[in-house]
Amino acid sequence: MAESTKSSSAFTEKEREAMKERAREAREFKKLSGEEQVRRKIAEMGTEDQGLANAIHSVVMSISPDITTKTWYGMPAYYVNGSVVCFFQAASKFDSRYSTLGFQDAARLDDGVFWPTSYAITEMNESVAERIKVLVERAIS
């Protein structure tokens, strides 16, 4: 029996695509402002993801003038003092059934020894927008 020539990888195809996207961003997006990077990424998304991404972008950017934005691994990300605080991951990014608002370790969401760092989002409404505002305000406090 011949040995298989199939290669194995610790990364899925979608994860490898995300890494390639990050490399493309480093090459092509570095001359763009952070806002323009994010606007281009949102424009590349499907209609449903675009709606959520634009709504989240509006909410997050209205919270503080200290928040800046640029892409991070192909996703809109929000920074304070040069560190990623949160990011929007479109459902289509990894063929998920929901989009995600995720927080990085720069976010001050600590609550004991166990707390959530990402939130599934399937639609935007006033309640969701208010919850995002509260989370981001806490994250940057």
PyMOL CGO cylinders between C-alpha atoms (Angstrom):
from pymol import cmd
from pymol.cgo import CYLINDER

trace = [
    CYLINDER, 0.00, 0.00, 0.00, 1.36, 3.43, -0.94, 0.3, 1, 1, 1, 1, 1, 1,
    CYLINDER, 1.36, 3.43, -0.94, 1.71, 6.07, 1.74, 0.3, 1, 1, 1, 1, 1, 1,
    CYLINDER, 1.71, 6.07, 1.74, -0.68, 8.96, 1.60, 0.3, 1, 1, 1, 1, 1, 1,
    CYLINDER, -0.68, 8.96, 1.60, 0.74, 12.19, 0.23, 0.3, 1, 1, 1, 1, 1, 1,
    CYLINDER, 0.74, 12.19, 0.23, -1.99, 14.16, 1.91, 0.3, 1, 1, 1, 1, 1, 1,
    CYLINDER, -1.99, 14.16, 1.91, -0.45, 16.81, 4.11, 0.3, 1, 1, 1, 1, 1, 1,
    CYLINDER, -0.45, 16.81, 4.11, -1.77, 17.49, 7.56, 0.3, 1, 1, 1, 1, 1, 1,
    CYLINDER, -1.77, 17.49, 7.56, -1.95, 20.89, 9.12, 0.3, 1, 1, 1, 1, 1, 1,
    CYLINDER, -1.95, 20.89, 9.12, -2.78, 22.26, 12.51, 0.3, 1, 1, 1, 1, 1, 1,
    CYLINDER, -2.78, 22.26, 12.51, -4.82, 24.97, 10.77, 0.3, 1, 1, 1, 1, 1, 1,
    CYLINDER, -4.82, 24.97, 10.77, -8.10, 24.73, 8.89, 0.3, 1, 1, 1, 1, 1, 1,
    CYLINDER, -8.10, 24.73, 8.89, -8.44, 26.14, 5.41, 0.3, 1, 1, 1, 1, 1, 1,
    CYLINDER, -8.44, 26.14, 5.41, -10.38, 29.12, 6.80, 0.3, 1, 1, 1, 1, 1, 1,
    CYLINDER, -10.38, 29.12, 6.80, -7.63, 29.77, 9.37, 0.3, 1, 1, 1, 1, 1, 1,
    CYLINDER, -7.63, 29.77, 9.37, -4.98, 29.66, 6.64, 0.3, 1, 1, 1, 1, 1, 1,
    CYLINDER, -4.98, 29.66, 6.64, -7.10, 32.09, 4.60, 0.3, 1, 1, 1, 1, 1, 1,
    CYLINDER, -7.10, 32.09, 4.60, -7.23, 34.44, 7.61, 0.3, 1, 1, 1, 1, 1, 1,
    CYLINDER, -7.23, 34.44, 7.61, -3.44, 34.35, 7.89, 0.3, 1, 1, 1, 1, 1, 1,
    CYLINDER, -3.44, 34.35, 7.89, -3.08, 35.08, 4.17, 0.3, 1, 1, 1, 1, 1, 1,
    CYLINDER, -3.08, 35.08, 4.17, -5.57, 37.92, 4.58, 0.3, 1, 1, 1, 1, 1, 1,
    CYLINDER, -5.57, 37.92, 4.58, -3.44, 39.37, 7.39, 0.3, 1, 1, 1, 1, 1, 1,
    CYLINDER, -3.44, 39.37, 7.39, -0.36, 39.23, 5.15, 0.3, 1, 1, 1, 1, 1, 1,
    CYLINDER, -0.36, 39.23, 5.15, -2.31, 40.96, 2.35, 0.3, 1, 1, 1, 1, 1, 1,
    CYLINDER, -2.31, 40.96, 2.35, -3.41, 43.66, 4.78, 0.3, 1, 1, 1, 1, 1, 1,
    CYLINDER, -3.41, 43.66, 4.78, 0.17, 44.25, 5.82, 0.3, 1, 1, 1, 1, 1, 1,
    CYLINDER, 0.17, 44.25, 5.82, 1.14, 44.77, 2.17, 0.3, 1, 1, 1, 1, 1, 1,
    CYLINDER, 1.14, 44.77, 2.17, -1.86, 46.54, 0.68, 0.3, 1, 1, 1, 1, 1, 1,
    CYLINDER, -1.86, 46.54, 0.68, -3.59, 48.29, 3.55, 0.3, 1, 1, 1, 1, 1, 1,
    CYLINDER, -3.59, 48.29, 3.55, -0.59, 49.87, 5.27, 0.3, 1, 1, 1, 1, 1, 1,
    CYLINDER, -0.59, 49.87, 5.27, -0.93, 53.06, 3.21, 0.3, 1, 1, 1, 1, 1, 1,
    CYLINDER, -0.93, 53.06, 3.21, -4.62, 53.47, 4.10, 0.3, 1, 1, 1, 1, 1, 1,
    CYLINDER, -4.62, 53.47, 4.10, -6.00, 55.08, 7.20, 0.3, 1, 1, 1, 1, 1, 1,
    CYLINDER, -6.00, 55.08, 7.20, -7.46, 52.70, 9.76, 0.3, 1, 1, 1, 1, 1, 1,
    CYLINDER, -7.46, 52.70, 9.76, -10.95, 53.97, 8.96, 0.3, 1, 1, 1, 1, 1, 1,
    CYLINDER, -10.95, 53.97, 8.96, -10.46, 53.33, 5.24, 0.3, 1, 1, 1, 1, 1, 1,
    CYLINDER, -10.46, 53.33, 5.24, -9.15, 49.81, 5.99, 0.3, 1, 1, 1, 1, 1, 1,
    CYLINDER, -9.15, 49.81, 5.99, -12.27, 49.01, 7.97, 0.3, 1, 1, 1, 1, 1, 1,
    CYLINDER, -12.27, 49.01, 7.97, -14.61, 50.56, 5.40, 0.3, 1, 1, 1, 1, 1, 1,
    CYLINDER, -14.61, 50.56, 5.40, -13.04, 48.42, 2.66, 0.3, 1, 1, 1, 1, 1, 1,
    CYLINDER, -13.04, 48.42, 2.66, -13.35, 45.24, 4.74, 0.3, 1, 1, 1, 1, 1, 1,
    CYLINDER, -13.35, 45.24, 4.74, -16.99, 45.94, 5.52, 0.3, 1, 1, 1, 1, 1, 1,
    CYLINDER, -16.99, 45.94, 5.52, -17.67, 46.63, 1.82, 0.3, 1, 1, 1, 1, 1, 1,
    CYLINDER, -17.67, 46.63, 1.82, -16.26, 43.15, 1.01, 0.3, 1, 1, 1, 1, 1, 1,
    CYLINDER, -16.26, 43.15, 1.01, -18.73, 41.44, 3.36, 0.3, 1, 1, 1, 1, 1, 1,
    CYLINDER, -18.73, 41.44, 3.36, -22.11, 40.00, 2.42, 0.3, 1, 1, 1, 1, 1, 1,
    CYLINDER, -22.11, 40.00, 2.42, -25.19, 42.16, 2.96, 0.3, 1, 1, 1, 1, 1, 1,
    CYLINDER, -25.19, 42.16, 2.96, -26.17, 40.71, 6.35, 0.3, 1, 1, 1, 1, 1, 1,
    CYLINDER, -26.17, 40.71, 6.35, -22.62, 40.91, 7.72, 0.3, 1, 1, 1, 1, 1, 1,
    CYLINDER, -22.62, 40.91, 7.72, -22.29, 44.46, 6.36, 0.3, 1, 1, 1, 1, 1, 1,
    CYLINDER, -22.29, 44.46, 6.36, -25.37, 45.57, 8.24, 0.3, 1, 1, 1, 1, 1, 1,
    CYLINDER, -25.37, 45.57, 8.24, -24.08, 44.23, 11.54, 0.3, 1, 1, 1, 1, 1, 1,
    CYLINDER, -24.08, 44.23, 11.54, -20.54, 45.47, 10.93, 0.3, 1, 1, 1, 1, 1, 1,
    CYLINDER, -20.54, 45.47, 10.93, -21.71, 49.00, 10.09, 0.3, 1, 1, 1, 1, 1, 1,
    CYLINDER, -21.71, 49.00, 10.09, -24.00, 49.11, 13.12, 0.3, 1, 1, 1, 1, 1, 1,
    CYLINDER, -24.00, 49.11, 13.12, -21.29, 47.88, 15.47, 0.3, 1, 1, 1, 1, 1, 1,
    CYLINDER, -21.29, 47.88, 15.47, -18.80, 50.29, 13.93, 0.3, 1, 1, 1, 1, 1, 1,
    CYLINDER, -18.80, 50.29, 13.93, -21.16, 53.21, 14.58, 0.3, 1, 1, 1, 1, 1, 1,
    CYLINDER, -21.16, 53.21, 14.58, -21.79, 52.17, 18.19, 0.3, 1, 1, 1, 1, 1, 1,
    CYLINDER, -21.79, 52.17, 18.19, -18.13, 51.53, 19.06, 0.3, 1, 1, 1, 1, 1, 1,
    CYLINDER, -18.13, 51.53, 19.06, -16.79, 54.66, 17.39, 0.3, 1, 1, 1, 1, 1, 1,
    CYLINDER, -16.79, 54.66, 17.39, -19.35, 56.83, 19.21, 0.3, 1, 1, 1, 1, 1, 1,
    CYLINDER, -19.35, 56.83, 19.21, -18.12, 55.73, 22.64, 0.3, 1, 1, 1, 1, 1, 1,
    CYLINDER, -18.12, 55.73, 22.64, -14.80, 57.55, 22.96, 0.3, 1, 1, 1, 1, 1, 1,
    CYLINDER, -14.80, 57.55, 22.96, -12.44, 59.68, 20.86, 0.3, 1, 1, 1, 1, 1, 1,
    CYLINDER, -12.44, 59.68, 20.86, -9.64, 57.46, 22.20, 0.3, 1, 1, 1, 1, 1, 1,
    CYLINDER, -9.64, 57.46, 22.20, -10.87, 54.54, 20.08, 0.3, 1, 1, 1, 1, 1, 1,
    CYLINDER, -10.87, 54.54, 20.08, -9.18, 54.11, 16.74, 0.3, 1, 1, 1, 1, 1, 1,
    CYLINDER, -9.18, 54.11, 16.74, -9.79, 51.46, 14.13, 0.3, 1, 1, 1, 1, 1, 1,
    CYLINDER, -9.79, 51.46, 14.13, -8.01, 49.39, 11.53, 0.3, 1, 1, 1, 1, 1, 1,
    CYLINDER, -8.01, 49.39, 11.53, -8.20, 45.83, 10.33, 0.3, 1, 1, 1, 1, 1, 1,
    CYLINDER, -8.20, 45.83, 10.33, -6.81, 42.91, 12.30, 0.3, 1, 1, 1, 1, 1, 1,
    CYLINDER, -6.81, 42.91, 12.30, -6.58, 39.49, 10.63, 0.3, 1, 1, 1, 1, 1, 1,
    CYLINDER, -6.58, 39.49, 10.63, -9.09, 40.65, 8.04, 0.3, 1, 1, 1, 1, 1, 1,
    CYLINDER, -9.09, 40.65, 8.04, -11.61, 41.93, 10.58, 0.3, 1, 1, 1, 1, 1, 1,
    CYLINDER, -11.61, 41.93, 10.58, -12.63, 45.42, 11.69, 0.3, 1, 1, 1, 1, 1, 1,
    CYLINDER, -12.63, 45.42, 11.69, -10.87, 46.02, 15.00, 0.3, 1, 1, 1, 1, 1, 1,
    CYLINDER, -10.87, 46.02, 15.00, -10.99, 48.76, 17.58, 0.3, 1, 1, 1, 1, 1, 1,
    CYLINDER, -10.99, 48.76, 17.58, -7.90, 49.97, 19.40, 0.3, 1, 1, 1, 1, 1, 1,
    CYLINDER, -7.90, 49.97, 19.40, -7.06, 52.06, 22.45, 0.3, 1, 1, 1, 1, 1, 1,
    CYLINDER, -7.06, 52.06, 22.45, -3.44, 53.16, 22.94, 0.3, 1, 1, 1, 1, 1, 1,
    CYLINDER, -3.44, 53.16, 22.94, -2.33, 50.88, 20.10, 0.3, 1, 1, 1, 1, 1, 1,
    CYLINDER, -2.33, 50.88, 20.10, -3.84, 47.68, 21.53, 0.3, 1, 1, 1, 1, 1, 1,
    CYLINDER, -3.84, 47.68, 21.53, -6.79, 45.79, 20.10, 0.3, 1, 1, 1, 1, 1, 1,
    CYLINDER, -6.79, 45.79, 20.10, -9.68, 46.01, 22.52, 0.3, 1, 1, 1, 1, 1, 1,
    CYLINDER, -9.68, 46.01, 22.52, -12.42, 44.42, 20.41, 0.3, 1, 1, 1, 1, 1, 1,
    CYLINDER, -12.42, 44.42, 20.41, -13.13, 43.23, 16.89, 0.3, 1, 1, 1, 1, 1, 1,
    CYLINDER, -13.13, 43.23, 16.89, -16.02, 42.18, 14.66, 0.3, 1, 1, 1, 1, 1, 1,
    CYLINDER, -16.02, 42.18, 14.66, -15.86, 38.74, 13.07, 0.3, 1, 1, 1, 1, 1, 1,
    CYLINDER, -15.86, 38.74, 13.07, -18.38, 38.31, 10.27, 0.3, 1, 1, 1, 1, 1, 1,
    CYLINDER, -18.38, 38.31, 10.27, -20.31, 35.04, 10.21, 0.3, 1, 1, 1, 1, 1, 1,
    CYLINDER, -20.31, 35.04, 10.21, -18.93, 34.39, 6.74, 0.3, 1, 1, 1, 1, 1, 1,
    CYLINDER, -18.93, 34.39, 6.74, -15.33, 34.62, 7.99, 0.3, 1, 1, 1, 1, 1, 1,
    CYLINDER, -15.33, 34.62, 7.99, -15.37, 31.01, 9.21, 0.3, 1, 1, 1, 1, 1, 1,
    CYLINDER, -15.37, 31.01, 9.21, -18.76, 29.90, 7.84, 0.3, 1, 1, 1, 1, 1, 1,
    CYLINDER, -18.76, 29.90, 7.84, -20.34, 30.35, 11.24, 0.3, 1, 1, 1, 1, 1, 1,
    CYLINDER, -20.34, 30.35, 11.24, -24.06, 30.63, 11.92, 0.3, 1, 1, 1, 1, 1, 1,
    CYLINDER, -24.06, 30.63, 11.92, -23.50, 33.94, 13.74, 0.3, 1, 1, 1, 1, 1, 1,
    CYLINDER, -23.50, 33.94, 13.74, -21.21, 36.96, 13.72, 0.3, 1, 1, 1, 1, 1, 1,
    CYLINDER, -21.21, 36.96, 13.72, -19.09, 37.68, 16.76, 0.3, 1, 1, 1, 1, 1, 1,
    CYLINDER, -19.09, 37.68, 16.76, -18.01, 40.70, 18.76, 0.3, 1, 1, 1, 1, 1, 1,
    CYLINDER, -18.01, 40.70, 18.76, -14.78, 39.58, 20.40, 0.3, 1, 1, 1, 1, 1, 1,
    CYLINDER, -14.78, 39.58, 20.40, -12.56, 41.18, 23.01, 0.3, 1, 1, 1, 1, 1, 1,
    CYLINDER, -12.56, 41.18, 23.01, -8.80, 40.88, 23.36, 0.3, 1, 1, 1, 1, 1, 1,
    CYLINDER, -8.80, 40.88, 23.36, -6.80, 40.82, 26.58, 0.3, 1, 1, 1, 1, 1, 1,
    CYLINDER, -6.80, 40.82, 26.58, -6.39, 44.62, 26.53, 0.3, 1, 1, 1, 1, 1, 1,
    CYLINDER, -6.39, 44.62, 26.53, -10.13, 44.79, 27.30, 0.3, 1, 1, 1, 1, 1, 1,
    CYLINDER, -10.13, 44.79, 27.30, -10.81, 45.25, 30.98, 0.3, 1, 1, 1, 1, 1, 1,
    CYLINDER, -10.81, 45.25, 30.98, -13.69, 42.81, 31.24, 0.3, 1, 1, 1, 1, 1, 1,
    CYLINDER, -13.69, 42.81, 31.24, -12.16, 40.68, 34.00, 0.3, 1, 1, 1, 1, 1, 1,
    CYLINDER, -12.16, 40.68, 34.00, -14.75, 39.28, 36.37, 0.3, 1, 1, 1, 1, 1, 1,
    CYLINDER, -14.75, 39.28, 36.37, -13.14, 36.89, 38.81, 0.3, 1, 1, 1, 1, 1, 1,
    CYLINDER, -13.14, 36.89, 38.81, -11.42, 33.90, 37.27, 0.3, 1, 1, 1, 1, 1, 1,
    CYLINDER, -11.42, 33.90, 37.27, -13.92, 33.21, 34.45, 0.3, 1, 1, 1, 1, 1, 1,
    CYLINDER, -13.92, 33.21, 34.45, -15.62, 35.64, 32.03, 0.3, 1, 1, 1, 1, 1, 1,
    CYLINDER, -15.62, 35.64, 32.03, -16.79, 35.79, 28.39, 0.3, 1, 1, 1, 1, 1, 1,
    CYLINDER, -16.79, 35.79, 28.39, -14.53, 37.31, 25.76, 0.3, 1, 1, 1, 1, 1, 1,
    CYLINDER, -14.53, 37.31, 25.76, -16.78, 36.98, 22.72, 0.3, 1, 1, 1, 1, 1, 1,
    CYLINDER, -16.78, 36.98, 22.72, -20.46, 37.42, 22.00, 0.3, 1, 1, 1, 1, 1, 1,
    CYLINDER, -20.46, 37.42, 22.00, -22.57, 35.95, 19.21, 0.3, 1, 1, 1, 1, 1, 1,
    CYLINDER, -22.57, 35.95, 19.21, -24.64, 38.51, 17.31, 0.3, 1, 1, 1, 1, 1, 1,
    CYLINDER, -24.64, 38.51, 17.31, -27.42, 37.58, 14.90, 0.3, 1, 1, 1, 1, 1, 1,
    CYLINDER, -27.42, 37.58, 14.90, -29.14, 40.96, 14.65, 0.3, 1, 1, 1, 1, 1, 1,
    CYLINDER, -29.14, 40.96, 14.65, -28.75, 44.53, 15.79, 0.3, 1, 1, 1, 1, 1, 1,
    CYLINDER, -28.75, 44.53, 15.79, -31.42, 46.25, 17.84, 0.3, 1, 1, 1, 1, 1, 1,
    CYLINDER, -31.42, 46.25, 17.84, -31.47, 48.89, 20.59, 0.3, 1, 1, 1, 1, 1, 1,
    CYLINDER, -31.47, 48.89, 20.59, -30.89, 46.33, 23.33, 0.3, 1, 1, 1, 1, 1, 1,
    CYLINDER, -30.89, 46.33, 23.33, -27.87, 44.83, 21.56, 0.3, 1, 1, 1, 1, 1, 1,
    CYLINDER, -27.87, 44.83, 21.56, -26.45, 48.28, 20.79, 0.3, 1, 1, 1, 1, 1, 1,
    CYLINDER, -26.45, 48.28, 20.79, -26.78, 49.28, 24.46, 0.3, 1, 1, 1, 1, 1, 1,
    CYLINDER, -26.78, 49.28, 24.46, -25.11, 46.05, 25.62, 0.3, 1, 1, 1, 1, 1, 1,
    CYLINDER, -25.11, 46.05, 25.62, -22.21, 46.63, 23.20, 0.3, 1, 1, 1, 1, 1, 1,
    CYLINDER, -22.21, 46.63, 23.20, -21.84, 50.18, 24.46, 0.3, 1, 1, 1, 1, 1, 1,
    CYLINDER, -21.84, 50.18, 24.46, -21.71, 49.00, 28.10, 0.3, 1, 1, 1, 1, 1, 1,
    CYLINDER, -21.71, 49.00, 28.10, -19.17, 46.27, 27.29, 0.3, 1, 1, 1, 1, 1, 1,
    CYLINDER, -19.17, 46.27, 27.29, -16.87, 48.55, 25.28, 0.3, 1, 1, 1, 1, 1, 1,
    CYLINDER, -16.87, 48.55, 25.28, -17.06, 51.33, 27.87, 0.3, 1, 1, 1, 1, 1, 1,
    CYLINDER, -17.06, 51.33, 27.87, -16.07, 48.81, 30.54, 0.3, 1, 1, 1, 1, 1, 1,
    CYLINDER, -16.07, 48.81, 30.54, -13.37, 47.34, 28.31, 0.3, 1, 1, 1, 1, 1, 1,
    CYLINDER, -13.37, 47.34, 28.31, -11.64, 50.69, 27.86, 0.3, 1, 1, 1, 1, 1, 1,
    CYLINDER, -11.64, 50.69, 27.86, -12.12, 51.98, 31.42, 0.3, 1, 1, 1, 1, 1, 1,
]
cmd.load_cgo(trace, "trace")
